[in-house]
Amino acid sequence: LFAVLRIGHRPARDKRITTHVALVARTFGAERIWIDEADEKIEENIRGVTSRFGGPFAIESGVSWKKVAADWKEKGGLIAHLTMYGMPADESCAEMRDAKKDILLVVGAEKVPREIYEIADFNVAVGNQPHSEVAALAITLDRLTSGEWINRRFHGGSLEIIPAERGKNVIASEVQE
Ligand code: SAM
């Protein structure tokens, strides 16, 4: 099971990028996201996507990241902090896959508190250049699932997309779970 913890969210500036972090979390195999600052708009938006396109995917904002991290550890999960200063993703992801434990992926915004490097079991670098939390999360989940996220089935949504060579083919889902 994968979950994401988004820290340093600034509702005034980061709405779009944090929404993208949540969308990528949902699509690439995570089951939930916690966001440190309260942001009802993002919650509504992601719940809307989940009710249209399916889940399971949970979102909660306005949480204490320290508490989320401590609870996660207490339940026996691993914490992986994504940072350009960390260790190569391929090695770290292989180790995490072998551990066969739940993994909490932590991504930052502008500045990341020093402590997070300490509480993390893994500090994971997707290359050692600065880029984006969205890209870092997508690549890490791709590695952790060995690309299997693409086969994930979503349930309970009202819409289903049928792949089309041109245009959009969206149908109403037959089964409501
Ligand atoms: N300057 C910030 C810091 O103190 O680390 C990073 C800002 S960066 C725009 C936002 C987030 O993207 C980071 O906290 C990290 O989670 C992620 N990120 C950016 N580049 C990364 C990389 N090369 N590897 C892993 N994660 C990265």
Backbone and ligand atoms as CSV (ligand in chain L), in Angstrom:
chain,resi,resn,atom,element,x,y,z
A,1,LEU,N,N,0.846,-1.193,0.000
A,1,LEU,CA,C,0.000,0.000,0.000
A,1,LEU,C,C,0.884,1.247,0.000
A,2,PHE,N,N,0.536,2.184,-0.862
A,2,PHE,CA,C,1.284,3.435,-0.933
A,2,PHE,C,C,0.393,4.603,-0.540
A,3,ALA,N,N,0.983,5.540,0.181
A,3,ALA,CA,C,0.280,6.782,0.513
A,3,ALA,C,C,1.261,7.929,0.305
A,4,VAL,N,N,0.702,9.133,0.186
A,4,VAL,CA,C,1.543,10.310,-0.072
A,4,VAL,C,C,1.280,11.360,0.998
A,5,LEU,N,N,2.343,11.985,1.436
A,5,LEU,CA,C,2.241,13.107,2.371
A,5,LEU,C,C,2.860,14.324,1.696
A,6,ARG,N,N,2.018,15.344,1.495
A,6,ARG,CA,C,2.460,16.568,0.831
A,6,ARG,C,C,2.731,17.607,1.917
A,7,ILE,N,N,3.977,18.070,2.042
A,7,ILE,CA,C,4.254,19.057,3.089
A,7,ILE,C,C,4.622,20.412,2.477
A,8,GLY,N,N,4.344,21.463,3.237
A,8,GLY,CA,C,4.678,22.821,2.799
A,8,GLY,C,C,3.682,23.410,1.815
A,9,HIS,N,N,2.472,22.833,1.743
A,9,HIS,CA,C,1.460,23.353,0.814
A,9,HIS,C,C,1.028,24.758,1.208
A,10,ARG,N,N,1.092,25.684,0.251
A,10,ARG,CA,C,0.615,27.046,0.501
A,10,ARG,C,C,-0.637,27.249,-0.351
A,11,PRO,N,N,-1.817,27.287,0.315
A,11,PRO,CA,C,-3.068,27.345,-0.450
A,11,PRO,C,C,-3.086,28.468,-1.497
A,12,ALA,N,N,-2.459,29.594,-1.214
A,12,ALA,CA,C,-2.513,30.705,-2.165
A,12,ALA,C,C,-1.676,30.439,-3.422
A,13,ARG,N,N,-0.602,29.689,-3.306
A,13,ARG,CA,C,0.315,29.531,-4.431
A,13,ARG,C,C,0.348,28.144,-5.052
A,14,ASP,N,N,0.040,27.128,-4.239
A,14,ASP,CA,C,0.334,25.751,-4.684
A,14,ASP,C,C,-0.894,24.937,-5.092
A,15,LYS,N,N,-2.059,25.604,-5.236
A,15,LYS,CA,C,-3.283,24.841,-5.520
A,15,LYS,C,C,-3.123,23.874,-6.676
A,16,ARG,N,N,-2.606,24.419,-7.771
A,16,ARG,CA,C,-2.571,23.601,-8.971
A,16,ARG,C,C,-1.551,22.467,-8.833
A,17,ILE,N,N,-0.383,22.788,-8.316
A,17,ILE,CA,C,0.647,21.740,-8.261
A,17,ILE,C,C,0.288,20.686,-7.210
A,18,THR,N,N,-0.305,21.105,-6.105
A,18,THR,CA,C,-0.702,20.101,-5.096
A,18,THR,C,C,-1.841,19.241,-5.635
A,19,THR,N,N,-2.748,19.851,-6.410
A,19,THR,CA,C,-3.799,19.059,-7.062
A,19,THR,C,C,-3.155,18.021,-7.972
A,20,HIS,N,N,-2.131,18.434,-8.696
A,20,HIS,CA,C,-1.449,17.482,-9.590
A,20,HIS,C,C,-0.735,16.380,-8.809
A,21,VAL,N,N,-0.164,16.733,-7.667
A,21,VAL,CA,C,0.455,15.703,-6.815
A,21,VAL,C,C,-0.607,14.671,-6.432
A,22,ALA,N,N,-1.797,15.145,-6.061
A,22,ALA,CA,C,-2.879,14.233,-5.655
A,22,ALA,C,C,-3.357,13.389,-6.842
A,23,LEU,N,N,-3.492,14.006,-8.004
A,23,LEU,CA,C,-3.955,13.251,-9.183
A,23,LEU,C,C,-2.957,12.165,-9.564
A,24,VAL,N,N,-1.681,12.517,-9.489
A,24,VAL,CA,C,-0.638,11.537,-9.810
A,24,VAL,C,C,-0.612,10.437,-8.749
A,25,ALA,N,N,-0.764,10.813,-7.492
A,25,ALA,CA,C,-0.814,9.803,-6.424
A,25,ALA,C,C,-1.916,8.799,-6.732
A,26,ARG,N,N,-3.123,9.300,-7.026
A,26,ARG,CA,C,-4.268,8.421,-7.293
A,26,ARG,C,C,-4.029,7.521,-8.510
A,27,THR,N,N,-3.565,8.109,-9.580
A,27,THR,CA,C,-3.424,7.334,-10.822
A,27,THR,C,C,-2.270,6.344,-10.769
A,28,PHE,N,N,-1.191,6.733,-10.111
A,28,PHE,CA,C,0.018,5.896,-10.129
A,28,PHE,C,C,0.093,4.918,-8.952
A,29,GLY,N,N,-1.016,4.691,-8.270
A,29,GLY,CA,C,-1.032,3.550,-7.352
A,29,GLY,C,C,-1.120,3.826,-5.872
A,30,ALA,N,N,-1.172,5.101,-5.460
A,30,ALA,CA,C,-1.316,5.361,-4.018
A,30,ALA,C,C,-2.796,5.314,-3.641
A,31,GLU,N,N,-3.062,5.041,-2.380
A,31,GLU,CA,C,-4.454,4.916,-1.928
A,31,GLU,C,C,-4.955,6.144,-1.201
A,32,ARG,N,N,-4.006,7.031,-0.838
A,32,ARG,CA,C,-4.471,8.234,-0.160
A,32,ARG,C,C,-3.401,9.311,-0.167
A,33,ILE,N,N,-3.849,10.535,0.113
A,33,ILE,CA,C,-2.901,11.643,0.278
A,33,ILE,C,C,-3.288,12.443,1.512
A,34,TRP,N,N,-2.262,12.849,2.257
A,34,TRP,CA,C,-2.428,13.814,3.335
A,34,TRP,C,C,-1.723,15.096,2.915
A,35,ILE,N,N,-2.362,16.221,3.200
A,35,ILE,CA,C,-1.774,17.527,2.888
A,35,ILE,C,C,-1.706,18.305,4.187
A,36,ASP,N,N,-0.560,18.944,4.459
A,36,ASP,CA,C,-0.415,19.555,5.788
A,36,ASP,C,C,-1.341,20.754,6.012
A,37,GLU,N,N,-1.472,21.646,5.017
A,37,GLU,CA,C,-2.362,22.802,5.205
A,37,GLU,C,C,-3.775,22.473,4.737
A,38,ALA,N,N,-4.753,22.988,5.470
A,38,ALA,CA,C,-6.152,22.747,5.074
A,38,ALA,C,C,-6.440,23.422,3.735
A,39,ASP,N,N,-7.070,22.711,2.838
A,39,ASP,CA,C,-7.441,23.274,1.545
A,39,ASP,C,C,-8.676,22.545,1.017
A,40,GLU,N,N,-9.837,23.135,1.323
A,40,GLU,CA,C,-11.106,22.488,0.961
A,40,GLU,C,C,-11.295,22.357,-0.527
A,41,LYS,N,N,-10.803,23.352,-1.266
A,41,LYS,CA,C,-10.967,23.341,-2.733
A,41,LYS,C,C,-10.317,22.095,-3.323
A,42,ILE,N,N,-9.098,21.823,-2.889
A,42,ILE,CA,C,-8.391,20.655,-3.418
A,42,ILE,C,C,-9.110,19.380,-3.013
A,43,GLU,N,N,-9.562,19.334,-1.776
A,43,GLU,CA,C,-10.296,18.136,-1.319
A,43,GLU,C,C,-11.509,17.886,-2.207
A,44,GLU,N,N,-12.297,18.956,-2.440
A,44,GLU,CA,C,-13.506,18.839,-3.278
A,44,GLU,C,C,-13.160,18.352,-4.668
A,45,ASN,N,N,-12.144,18.977,-5.231
A,45,ASN,CA,C,-11.735,18.650,-6.590
A,45,ASN,C,C,-11.348,17.167,-6.725
A,46,ILE,N,N,-10.524,16.696,-5.794
A,46,ILE,CA,C,-10.029,15.309,-5.881
A,46,ILE,C,C,-11.152,14.319,-5.558
A,47,ARG,N,N,-12.034,14.688,-4.622
A,47,ARG,CA,C,-13.178,13.797,-4.347
A,47,ARG,C,C,-14.074,13.713,-5.572
A,48,GLY,N,N,-14.203,14.824,-6.283
A,48,GLY,CA,C,-15.001,14.835,-7.517
A,48,GLY,C,C,-14.400,13.902,-8.560
A,49,VAL,N,N,-13.101,13.967,-8.733
A,49,VAL,CA,C,-12.423,13.085,-9.707
A,49,VAL,C,C,-12.629,11.632,-9.292
A,50,THR,N,N,-12.494,11.364,-7.998
A,50,THR,CA,C,-12.625,9.982,-7.520
A,50,THR,C,C,-14.058,9.477,-7.688
A,51,SER,N,N,-15.051,10.361,-7.496
A,51,SER,CA,C,-16.415,9.856,-7.670
A,51,SER,C,C,-16.736,9.680,-9.155
A,52,ARG,N,N,-16.132,10.466,-10.022
A,52,ARG,CA,C,-16.382,10.266,-11.461
A,52,ARG,C,C,-15.590,9.089,-12.028
A,53,PHE,N,N,-14.305,9.004,-11.649
A,53,PHE,CA,C,-13.435,8.021,-12.298
A,53,PHE,C,C,-13.044,6.838,-11.403
A,54,GLY,N,N,-13.485,6.860,-10.172
A,54,GLY,CA,C,-13.284,5.694,-9.321
A,54,GLY,C,C,-12.168,5.816,-8.302
A,55,GLY,N,N,-12.154,4.844,-7.427
A,55,GLY,CA,C,-11.177,4.817,-6.346
A,55,GLY,C,C,-10.710,3.400,-6.128
A,56,PRO,N,N,-10.236,3.041,-4.951
A,56,PRO,CA,C,-10.274,3.883,-3.756
A,56,PRO,C,C,-9.187,4.948,-3.753
A,57,PHE,N,N,-9.568,6.145,-3.302
A,57,PHE,CA,C,-8.567,7.177,-3.059
A,57,PHE,C,C,-9.116,8.153,-2.033
A,58,ALA,N,N,-8.359,8.347,-0.964
A,58,ALA,CA,C,-8.796,9.236,0.117
A,58,ALA,C,C,-7.904,10.461,0.169
A,59,ILE,N,N,-8.505,11.582,0.542
A,59,ILE,CA,C,-7.724,12.819,0.696
A,59,ILE,C,C,-8.093,13.481,2.022
A,60,GLU,N,N,-7.074,13.969,2.703
A,60,GLU,CA,C,-7.303,14.697,3.947
A,60,GLU,C,C,-6.283,15.827,4.020
A,61,SER,N,N,-6.787,17.038,4.267
A,61,SER,CA,C,-5.865,18.160,4.390
A,61,SER,C,C,-5.994,18.768,5.783
A,62,GLY,N,N,-5.006,19.614,6.118
A,62,GLY,CA,C,-5.022,20.226,7.447
A,62,GLY,C,C,-4.594,19.246,8.520
A,63,VAL,N,N,-3.584,18.438,8.206
A,63,VAL,CA,C,-3.109,17.445,9.169
A,63,VAL,C,C,-1.717,17.831,9.659
A,64,SER,N,N,-1.340,17.302,10.810
A,64,SER,CA,C,0.021,17.515,11.293
A,64,SER,C,C,0.921,16.465,10.627
A,65,TRP,N,N,1.882,16.923,9.834
A,65,TRP,CA,C,2.722,15.949,9.118
A,65,TRP,C,C,3.509,15.082,10.092
A,66,LYS,N,N,3.857,15.667,11.232
A,66,LYS,CA,C,4.621,14.887,12.222
A,66,LYS,C,C,3.788,13.738,12.762
A,67,LYS,N,N,2.496,14.028,12.974
A,67,LYS,CA,C,1.613,12.990,13.509
A,67,LYS,C,C,1.383,11.900,12.456
A,68,VAL,N,N,1.143,12.325,11.219
A,68,VAL,CA,C,0.930,11.342,10.145
A,68,VAL,C,C,2.156,10.430,10.044
A,69,ALA,N,N,3.345,11.035,10.062
A,69,ALA,CA,C,4.578,10.255,9.925
A,69,ALA,C,C,4.767,9.320,11.126
A,70,ALA,N,N,4.503,9.837,12.322
A,70,ALA,CA,C,4.686,9.019,13.533
A,70,ALA,C,C,3.707,7.846,13.543
A,71,ASP,N,N,2.434,8.112,13.187
A,71,ASP,CA,C,1.437,7.032,13.149
A,71,ASP,C,C,1.821,5.966,12.127
A,72,TRP,N,N,2.307,6.446,10.989
A,72,TRP,CA,C,2.699,5.518,9.913
A,72,TRP,C,C,3.789,4.566,10.397
A,73,LYS,N,N,4.789,5.167,11.061
A,73,LYS,CA,C,5.907,4.354,11.569
A,73,LYS,C,C,5.439,3.371,12.623
A,74,GLU,N,N,4.548,3.865,13.483
A,74,GLU,CA,C,4.056,3.013,14.557
A,74,GLU,C,C,3.346,1.781,14.000
A,75,LYS,N,N,2.679,1.979,12.839
A,75,LYS,CA,C,1.972,0.845,12.230
A,75,LYS,C,C,2.900,-0.038,11.405
A,76,GLY,N,N,4.183,0.269,11.428
A,76,GLY,CA,C,5.155,-0.600,10.756
A,76,GLY,C,C,5.462,-0.229,9.314
A,77,GLY,N,N,4.976,0.942,8.866
A,77,GLY,CA,C,5.242,1.368,7.484
A,77,GLY,C,C,6.601,2.059,7.350
A,78,LEU,N,N,7.067,2.137,6.110
A,78,LEU,CA,C,8.318,2.839,5.825
A,78,LEU,C,C,8.018,4.243,5.303
A,79,ILE,N,N,8.963,5.136,5.539
A,79,ILE,CA,C,8.816,6.506,5.034
A,79,ILE,C,C,9.919,6.792,4.025
A,80,ALA,N,N,9.505,7.255,2.840
A,80,ALA,CA,C,10.473,7.620,1.802
A,80,ALA,C,C,10.277,9.091,1.447
A,81,HIS,N,N,11.289,9.880,1.710
A,81,HIS,CA,C,11.231,11.315,1.412
A,81,HIS,C,C,11.910,11.555,0.062
A,82,LEU,N,N,11.178,12.176,-0.856
A,82,LEU,CA,C,11.739,12.419,-2.179
A,82,LEU,C,C,12.490,13.748,-2.177
A,83,THR,N,N,13.778,13.663,-2.469
A,83,THR,CA,C,14.621,14.855,-2.441
A,83,THR,C,C,15.805,14.674,-3.381
A,84,MET,N,N,16.165,15.754,-4.049
A,84,MET,CA,C,17.295,15.659,-4.987
A,84,MET,C,C,18.622,15.371,-4.265
A,85,TYR,N,N,18.627,15.523,-2.944
A,85,TYR,CA,C,19.860,15.270,-2.181
A,85,TYR,C,C,19.986,13.816,-1.737
A,86,GLY,N,N,18.992,13.004,-2.071
A,86,GLY,CA,C,18.960,11.636,-1.553
A,86,GLY,C,C,19.772,10.643,-2.357
A,87,MET,N,N,19.452,9.370,-2.161
A,87,MET,CA,C,20.162,8.268,-2.823
A,87,MET,C,C,19.409,7.873,-4.095
A,88,PRO,N,N,20.121,7.310,-5.083
A,88,PRO,CA,C,19.493,7.021,-6.371
A,88,PRO,C,C,18.199,6.206,-6.266
A,89,ALA,N,N,17.190,6.644,-7.009
A,89,ALA,CA,C,15.854,6.040,-6.933
A,89,ALA,C,C,15.869,4.553,-7.263
A,90,ASP,N,N,16.641,4.140,-8.247
A,90,ASP,CA,C,16.586,2.731,-8.642
A,90,ASP,C,C,16.995,1.819,-7.487
A,91,GLU,N,N,18.092,2.183,-6.807
A,91,GLU,CA,C,18.550,1.384,-5.653
A,91,GLU,C,C,17.527,1.416,-4.523
A,92,SER,N,N,17.108,2.635,-4.149
A,92,SER,CA,C,16.190,2.762,-3.011
A,92,SER,C,C,14.870,2.059,-3.292
A,93,CYS,N,N,14.367,2.180,-4.508
A,93,CYS,CA,C,13.067,1.564,-4.814
A,93,CYS,C,C,13.187,0.042,-4.805
A,94,ALA,N,N,14.317,-0.484,-5.252
A,94,ALA,CA,C,14.508,-1.937,-5.213
A,94,ALA,C,C,14.502,-2.410,-3.761
A,95,GLU,N,N,15.196,-1.667,-2.896
A,95,GLU,CA,C,15.212,-2.038,-1.466
A,95,GLU,C,C,13.813,-1.977,-0.865
A,96,MET,N,N,13.070,-0.946,-1.229
A,96,MET,CA,C,11.704,-0.793,-0.682
A,96,MET,C,C,10.794,-1.892,-1.191
A,97,ARG,N,N,10.947,-2.258,-2.452
A,97,ARG,CA,C,10.111,-3.350,-2.986
A,97,ARG,C,C,10.391,-4.641,-2.220
A,98,ASP,N,N,11.677,-4.899,-1.966
A,98,ASP,CA,C,12.066,-6.118,-1.249
A,98,ASP,C,C,11.526,-6.132,0.174
A,99,ALA,N,N,11.407,-4.950,0.780
A,99,ALA,CA,C,10.946,-4.880,2.177
A,99,ALA,C,C,9.481,-5.287,2.307
A,100,LYS,N,N,8.715,-5.179,1.231
A,100,LYS,CA,C,7.294,-5.563,1.213
A,100,LYS,C,C,6.506,-4.946,2.370
A,101,LYS,N,N,6.705,-3.654,2.548
A,101,LYS,CA,C,5.965,-2.939,3.598
A,101,LYS,C,C,5.194,-1.784,2.965
A,102,ASP,N,N,4.244,-1.234,3.735
A,102,ASP,CA,C,3.539,-0.046,3.263
A,102,ASP,C,C,4.523,1.121,3.209
A,103,ILE,N,N,4.348,1.984,2.212
A,103,ILE,CA,C,5.300,3.076,2.037
A,103,ILE,C,C,4.599,4.428,1.953
A,104,LEU,N,N,5.057,5.330,2.792
A,104,LEU,CA,C,4.569,6.710,2.775
A,104,LEU,C,C,5.592,7.552,2.026
A,105,LEU,N,N,5.156,8.139,0.906
A,105,LEU,CA,C,6.056,8.970,0.101
A,105,LEU,C,C,5.841,10.429,0.469
A,106,VAL,N,N,6.905,11.082,0.902
A,106,VAL,CA,C,6.792,12.472,1.330
A,106,VAL,C,C,7.366,13.384,0.254
A,107,VAL,N,N,6.549,14.356,-0.184
A,107,VAL,CA,C,7.069,15.343,-1.136
A,107,VAL,C,C,6.902,16.740,-0.565
A,108,GLY,N,N,7.854,17.600,-0.872
A,108,GLY,CA,C,7.850,18.955,-0.338
A,108,GLY,C,C,7.362,19.967,-1.351
A,109,ALA,N,N,7.350,21.219,-0.916
A,109,ALA,CA,C,7.035,22.334,-1.814
A,109,ALA,C,C,8.291,23.196,-1.875
A,110,GLU,N,N,8.210,24.427,-1.360
A,110,GLU,CA,C,9.361,25.319,-1.454
A,110,GLU,C,C,10.521,24.888,-0.542
A,111,LYS,N,N,10.244,24.821,0.742
A,111,LYS,CA,C,11.297,24.471,1.717
A,111,LYS,C,C,10.851,23.285,2.536
A,112,VAL,N,N,11.785,22.387,2.780
A,112,VAL,CA,C,11.447,21.170,3.521
A,112,VAL,C,C,12.152,21.213,4.876
A,113,PRO,N,N,11.415,20.970,5.978
A,113,PRO,CA,C,12.077,20.994,7.292
A,113,PRO,C,C,13.158,19.919,7.398
A,114,ARG,N,N,14.226,20.288,8.010
A,114,ARG,CA,C,15.402,19.423,8.205
A,114,ARG,C,C,14.998,18.041,8.781
A,115,GLU,N,N,14.094,18.097,9.751
A,115,GLU,CA,C,13.676,16.871,10.464
A,115,GLU,C,C,13.236,15.734,9.552
A,116,ILE,N,N,12.648,16.107,8.434
A,116,ILE,CA,C,12.078,15.085,7.569
A,116,ILE,C,C,13.172,14.153,7.021
A,117,TYR,N,N,14.361,14.718,6.833
A,117,TYR,CA,C,15.486,13.886,6.362
A,117,TYR,C,C,15.847,12.841,7.414
A,118,GLU,N,N,15.633,13.199,8.668
A,118,GLU,CA,C,16.005,12.314,9.776
A,118,GLU,C,C,14.973,11.212,10.004
A,119,ILE,N,N,13.688,11.590,9.940
A,119,ILE,CA,C,12.674,10.567,10.227
A,119,ILE,C,C,12.467,9.607,9.053
A,120,ALA,N,N,12.929,10.012,7.849
A,120,ALA,CA,C,12.732,9.161,6.667
A,120,ALA,C,C,13.617,7.916,6.750
A,121,ASP,N,N,13.050,6.772,6.370
A,121,ASP,CA,C,13.864,5.557,6.249
A,121,ASP,C,C,14.713,5.631,4.985
A,122,PHE,N,N,14.169,6.311,3.983
A,122,PHE,CA,C,14.884,6.487,2.717
A,122,PHE,C,C,14.753,7.941,2.271
A,123,ASN,N,N,15.872,8.538,1.872
A,123,ASN,CA,C,15.820,9.813,1.172
A,123,ASN,C,C,16.140,9.485,-0.279
A,124,VAL,N,N,15.144,9.666,-1.140
A,124,VAL,CA,C,15.207,9.138,-2.499
A,124,VAL,C,C,15.361,10.258,-3.518
A,125,ALA,N,N,16.391,10.156,-4.349
A,125,ALA,CA,C,16.601,11.166,-5.397
A,125,ALA,C,C,16.237,10.598,-6.758
A,126,VAL,N,N,15.389,11.315,-7.466
A,126,VAL,CA,C,15.091,10.962,-8.849
A,126,VAL,C,C,16.029,11.836,-9.679
A,127,GLY,N,N,17.260,11.384,-9.777
A,127,GLY,CA,C,18.327,12.233,-10.319
A,127,GLY,C,C,18.690,13.268,-9.269
A,128,ASN,N,N,19.907,13.844,-9.373
A,128,ASN,CA,C,20.321,14.820,-8.362
A,128,ASN,C,C,20.185,16.263,-8.852
A,129,GLN,N,N,19.243,16.479,-9.753
A,129,GLN,CA,C,18.958,17.839,-10.214
A,129,GLN,C,C,17.593,18.263,-9.665
A,130,PRO,N,N,17.414,19.575,-9.464
A,130,PRO,CA,C,16.095,20.025,-8.997
A,130,PRO,C,C,15.068,19.910,-10.120
A,131,HIS,N,N,13.897,19.323,-9.816
A,131,HIS,CA,C,12.812,19.375,-10.801
A,131,HIS,C,C,11.491,19.560,-10.065
A,132,SER,N,N,10.619,18.558,-10.068
A,132,SER,CA,C,9.264,18.804,-9.584
A,132,SER,C,C,8.762,17.650,-8.732
A,133,GLU,N,N,7.957,17.981,-7.726
A,133,GLU,CA,C,7.357,16.940,-6.889
A,133,GLU,C,C,6.436,16.029,-7.705
A,134,VAL,N,N,5.832,16.576,-8.740
A,134,VAL,CA,C,4.915,15.787,-9.574
A,134,VAL,C,C,5.707,14.722,-10.349
A,135,ALA,N,N,6.792,15.155,-10.958
A,135,ALA,CA,C,7.634,14.220,-11.723
A,135,ALA,C,C,8.288,13.209,-10.791
A,136,ALA,N,N,8.804,13.679,-9.661
A,136,ALA,CA,C,9.497,12.785,-8.724
A,136,ALA,C,C,8.547,11.704,-8.213
A,137,LEU,N,N,7.314,12.105,-7.910
A,137,LEU,CA,C,6.329,11.148,-7.388
A,137,LEU,C,C,5.948,10.123,-8.467
A,138,ALA,N,N,5.733,10.604,-9.675
A,138,ALA,CA,C,5.327,9.696,-10.758
A,138,ALA,C,C,6.414,8.655,-11.014
A,139,ILE,N,N,7.644,9.099,-11.103
A,139,ILE,CA,C,8.728,8.158,-11.403
A,139,ILE,C,C,8.927,7.186,-10.256
A,140,THR,N,N,8.842,7.674,-9.017
A,140,THR,CA,C,9.054,6.786,-7.873
A,140,THR,C,C,7.952,5.723,-7.808
A,141,LEU,N,N,6.684,6.135,-8.002
A,141,LEU,CA,C,5.602,5.135,-7.971
A,141,LEU,C,C,5.721,4.163,-9.144
A,142,ASP,N,N,6.195,4.657,-10.263
A,142,ASP,CA,C,6.410,3.761,-11.407
A,142,ASP,C,C,7.449,2.695,-11.045
A,143,ARG,N,N,8.543,3.111,-10.412
A,143,ARG,CA,C,9.586,2.152,-10.002
A,143,ARG,C,C,9.066,1.198,-8.927
A,144,LEU,N,N,8.366,1.762,-7.934
A,144,LEU,CA,C,7.907,0.927,-6.811
A,144,LEU,C,C,6.892,-0.121,-7.247
A,145,THR,N,N,6.092,0.214,-8.267
A,145,THR,CA,C,5.086,-0.744,-8.739
A,145,THR,C,C,5.615,-1.538,-9.938
A,146,SER,N,N,6.876,-1.346,-10.289
A,146,SER,CA,C,7.478,-1.958,-11.487
A,146,SER,C,C,6.590,-1.717,-12.707
A,147,GLY,N,N,6.028,-0.529,-12.799
A,147,GLY,CA,C,5.198,-0.161,-13.949
A,147,GLY,C,C,3.784,-0.710,-13.898
A,148,GLU,N,N,3.463,-1.449,-12.833
A,148,GLU,CA,C,2.149,-2.113,-12.760
A,148,GLU,C,C,0.994,-1.155,-12.452
A,149,TRP,N,N,1.306,0.070,-12.051
A,149,TRP,CA,C,0.234,1.038,-11.765
A,149,TRP,C,C,-0.694,1.166,-12.965
A,150,ILE,N,N,-0.156,0.953,-14.145
A,150,ILE,CA,C,-0.942,1.191,-15.361
A,150,ILE,C,C,-2.112,0.206,-15.474
A,151,ASN,N,N,-1.981,-0.933,-14.805
A,151,ASN,CA,C,-3.056,-1.938,-14.859
A,151,ASN,C,C,-4.045,-1.808,-13.714
A,152,ARG,N,N,-3.846,-0.785,-12.868
A,152,ARG,CA,C,-4.747,-0.641,-11.722
A,152,ARG,C,C,-6.186,-0.434,-12.185
A,153,ARG,N,N,-7.092,-1.156,-11.533
A,153,ARG,CA,C,-8.513,-0.999,-11.834
A,153,ARG,C,C,-9.118,-0.070,-10.794
A,154,PHE,N,N,-9.900,0.881,-11.257
A,154,PHE,CA,C,-10.593,1.787,-10.335
A,154,PHE,C,C,-12.056,1.355,-10.236
A,155,HIS,N,N,-12.606,1.510,-9.037
A,155,HIS,CA,C,-13.978,1.045,-8.813
A,155,HIS,C,C,-14.866,2.162,-8.284
A,156,GLY,N,N,-16.158,2.024,-8.592
A,156,GLY,CA,C,-17.154,2.903,-7.986
A,156,GLY,C,C,-17.325,4.244,-8.685
A,157,GLY,N,N,-16.631,4.467,-9.800
A,157,GLY,CA,C,-16.788,5.735,-10.521
A,157,GLY,C,C,-18.021,5.709,-11.407
A,158,SER,N,N,-18.441,6.905,-11.850
A,158,SER,CA,C,-19.631,6.949,-12.710
A,158,SER,C,C,-19.250,6.955,-14.188
A,159,LEU,N,N,-17.972,7.171,-14.475
A,159,LEU,CA,C,-17.545,7.271,-15.874
A,159,LEU,C,C,-16.378,6.340,-16.161
A,160,GLU,N,N,-16.325,5.919,-17.417
A,160,GLU,CA,C,-15.175,5.110,-17.827
A,160,GLU,C,C,-14.722,5.603,-19.195
A,161,ILE,N,N,-13.410,5.718,-19.338
A,161,ILE,CA,C,-12.866,6.166,-20.622
A,161,ILE,C,C,-12.507,4.945,-21.454
A,162,ILE,N,N,-12.997,4.927,-22.673
A,162,ILE,CA,C,-12.637,3.855,-23.599
A,162,ILE,C,C,-11.557,4.427,-24.517
A,163,PRO,N,N,-10.395,3.775,-24.572
A,163,PRO,CA,C,-9.323,4.322,-25.414
A,163,PRO,C,C,-9.805,4.551,-26.849
A,164,ALA,N,N,-9.469,5.713,-27.395
A,164,ALA,CA,C,-9.928,6.047,-28.744
A,164,ALA,C,C,-8.761,6.593,-29.551
A,165,GLU,N,N,-8.728,6.251,-30.813
A,165,GLU,CA,C,-7.660,6.794,-31.656
A,165,GLU,C,C,-7.830,8.282,-31.856
A,166,ARG,N,N,-9.069,8.721,-31.947
A,166,ARG,CA,C,-9.358,10.155,-32.066
A,166,ARG,C,C,-10.568,10.502,-31.220
A,167,GLY,N,N,-10.577,11.709,-30.734
A,167,GLY,CA,C,-11.748,12.170,-29.982
A,167,GLY,C,C,-11.838,11.532,-28.605
A,168,LYS,N,N,-12.987,11.698,-27.988
A,168,LYS,CA,C,-13.165,11.200,-26.623
A,168,LYS,C,C,-14.291,10.188,-26.601
A,169,ASN,N,N,-14.025,9.045,-26.003
A,169,ASN,CA,C,-15.080,8.051,-25.846
A,169,ASN,C,C,-15.244,7.751,-24.357
A,170,VAL,N,N,-16.253,8.360,-23.790
A,170,VAL,CA,C,-16.505,8.188,-22.351
A,170,VAL,C,C,-17.887,7.572,-22.191
A,171,ILE,N,N,-17.963,6.500,-21.406
A,171,ILE,CA,C,-19.265,5.872,-21.190
A,171,ILE,C,C,-19.617,5.905,-19.702
A,172,ALA,N,N,-20.901,5.749,-19.430
A,172,ALA,CA,C,-21.332,5.641,-18.033
A,172,ALA,C,C,-20.939,4.252,-17.543
A,173,SER,N,N,-20.342,4.197,-16.355
A,173,SER,CA,C,-19.939,2.897,-15.813
A,173,SER,C,C,-21.155,2.053,-15.524
A,174,GLU,N,N,-21.058,0.754,-15.873
A,174,GLU,CA,C,-22.216,-0.112,-15.656
A,174,GLU,C,C,-22.338,-0.520,-14.196
A,175,VAL,N,N,-21.207,-0.859,-13.620
A,175,VAL,CA,C,-21.248,-1.376,-12.252
A,175,VAL,C,C,-20.904,-0.282,-11.271
A,176,GLN,N,N,-21.798,-0.036,-10.361
A,176,GLN,CA,C,-21.522,0.911,-9.277
A,176,GLN,C,C,-21.159,0.113,-8.041
A,177,GLU,N,N,-19.915,0.248,-7.583
A,177,GLU,CA,C,-19.541,-0.531,-6.390
A,177,GLU,C,C,-19.420,0.386,-5.196
L,1,SAM,N1,N,14.383,23.472,-2.603
L,1,SAM,C1,C,13.549,22.477,-2.027
L,1,SAM,C2,C,14.303,21.687,-0.968
L,1,SAM,O1,O,14.543,22.235,0.095
L,1,SAM,O2,O,14.597,20.501,-1.158
L,1,SAM,C3,C,12.931,21.562,-3.080
L,1,SAM,C4,C,11.879,22.234,-3.935
L,1,SAM,S1,S,11.196,21.178,-5.170
L,1,SAM,C5,C,10.452,22.359,-6.268
L,1,SAM,C6,C,9.766,20.497,-4.436
L,1,SAM,C7,C,9.834,19.024,-4.157
L,1,SAM,O3,O,10.035,18.316,-5.358
L,1,SAM,C8,C,10.900,18.556,-3.228
L,1,SAM,O4,O,10.596,18.744,-1.881
L,1,SAM,C9,C,10.996,17.072,-3.579
L,1,SAM,O5,O,10.034,16.312,-2.883
L,1,SAM,C10,C,10.672,17.081,-5.078
L,1,SAM,N2,N,11.877,16.967,-5.918
L,1,SAM,C11,C,12.403,17.917,-6.710
L,1,SAM,N3,N,13.490,17.463,-7.354
L,1,SAM,C12,C,13.666,16.181,-6.956
L,1,SAM,C13,C,14.609,15.158,-7.278
L,1,SAM,N4,N,15.618,15.362,-8.116
L,1,SAM,N5,N,14.463,13.963,-6.682
L,1,SAM,C14,C,13.444,13.718,-5.818
L,1,SAM,N6,N,12.522,14.642,-5.488
L,1,SAM,C15,C,12.628,15.855,-6.043
